[in-house]
Amino acid sequence: MFSRRIRQMTPSATSSLVGKIAELRASGADIISFSAGEPDFPTPTKVVEACCLALWDGKTKYEGVGGILPLRQAICEKLLEDNGLSYGPDQICVSTGAKQALYNAVMALCDEGDEVIIPTPCWVSYVEIVKLAGGVPVLVSTNEDFSLNIGNIVAAMTDRTKLLIINTPNNPTGAVYPQETLDALGEIVTGRDTYVISDEVYEKLVYGGKRHVSIAARSPELYRRTVVINGFSKAFSMTGWRIGYSAASVELTKAMTGLQSHVSSNSTSFVQWAAIEALNSCAGEVEAMRRAFEERRDYMWSRLSSMPGISCLRPDGAFYLMPDVSRYIGSHSPKGEIQSSQDLCTYLLEDAKIAAVPGEAFCRPNTLRFAYSTSMENIQTGMDRMERALAQLRDI
Ligand SMILES: Cc1ncc(COP(=O)(O)O)c(C=O)c1O
């Protein structure tokens, strides 16, 4: 009954976990979840007010597919100010979330059989988006410290390499790629028929005085070859509003907008007016959230690192920690052997009532992903529970 495309698709592991957590909660279990990739803060009040005003003002009709001009202009100003990137409004396409912008870009660039390099661990959707577009995902492992391994990427490139997808700050690792790494990538793609998709949705969440750099700003050649993807979900705590955007060449933007015209048309009209408010007047709120995340990162990292058998890097960005749990593979709970990080997750969920995502979901077995986008109180209680549960495992 189903198309090959659908049969080849793997449903999102994080979404199925959400279902399992909901089931356990419904049966009365007090679950602390570290699985959600979304900020726990409310959307800034100014944004909500701007949305209400837009609704009352009748901004409820179809708009131009690529977004209203004032929003595209505000995005251009943001890209210039924050990233040193100069785009015109005809280079911006506003979409229903960064996810749609990514899908547009891959669909517009990838032909059947084209290879797409994706460094791993990686966000769950890249691989599936590439497969849906008929492309071939080529997974390339990062170094142990989650920095990009340039040698591995060079070795994976062939005449069919059409795209390289990078994500900095990174989900699931939290890694922030330094300028030198971006320059090294630039050298690899220059002079070939290879494009870069740079997913920068976590750009506002960078810690310890580090700075986010966009690869598109590193050279005129990279500017031409890169599709910058960004959005409002993570920086402004607007996950449910579903709004994101791409910035690219005029021709590519036309192609992506054309595709979107047959899929969803414009992103929600009144949400676009609220997005302008977010860009223009929420720097204070964004910074307050960033500071809270940094404090949580420090606390959670110190708790995880002090647990026996757990080794955890302290990343510079996003809101994730990805500890290595290989010492626990082969250990035993009262219910049996822990054979994978998936098993460890199930044990932690059922026995400690805490939810993390198994590294298998991000193409890195023997790890778990913890999102610290939940309250400090939840993090403290969750880490206490985890410590107790791990201490009960035998044969580590
Ligand atoms: C790396 C990455 N890119 C894109 C997205 C999608 O963001 P949006 O909510 O804007 O579609 C996510 C969401 O989790 C993400 O983690």
The ligand as an SDF file (V2000), in Angstrom:
LIG
                    3D

 16 16  0  0  0  0  0  0  0  0999 V2000
   19.1530   20.8950   14.7920 C   0  0  0  0  0  0  0  0  0  0  0  0
   17.7260   21.2610   14.5920 C   0  0  0  0  0  0  0  0  0  0  0  0
   17.3570   21.8290   13.4130 N   0  0  0  0  0  0  0  0  0  0  0  0
   16.0840   22.1710   13.1780 C   0  0  0  0  0  0  0  0  0  0  0  0
   15.1050   21.9420   14.1190 C   0  0  0  0  0  0  0  0  0  0  0  0
   13.6870   22.3170   13.7770 C   0  0  0  0  0  0  0  0  0  0  0  0
   13.3160   23.5280   14.3150 O   0  0  0  0  0  0  0  0  0  0  0  0
   11.8720   24.1450   14.0500 P   0  0  0  0  0  0  0  0  0  0  0  0
   11.0970   23.9960   15.3150 O   0  0  0  0  0  0  0  0  0  0  0  0
   12.1360   25.5930   13.7260 O   0  0  0  0  0  0  0  0  0  0  0  0
   11.2610   23.4240   12.9130 O   0  0  0  0  0  0  0  0  0  0  0  0
   15.4300   21.3390   15.3380 C   0  0  0  0  0  0  0  0  0  0  0  0
   14.3840   21.0420   16.3330 C   0  0  0  0  0  0  0  0  0  0  0  0
   14.5330   20.2750   17.2530 O   0  0  0  0  0  0  0  0  0  0  0  0
   16.7790   21.0040   15.5930 C   0  0  0  0  0  0  0  0  0  0  0  0
   17.1650   20.4510   16.7480 O   0  0  0  0  0  0  0  0  0  0  0  0
  1  2  1  0
  2  3  1  0
  2 15  2  0
  3  4  2  0
  4  5  1  0
  5  6  1  0
  5 12  2  0
  6  7  1  0
  7  8  1  0
  8  9  2  0
  8 10  1  0
  8 11  1  0
 12 13  1  0
 12 15  1  0
 13 14  2  0
 15 16  1  0
M  END
$$$$
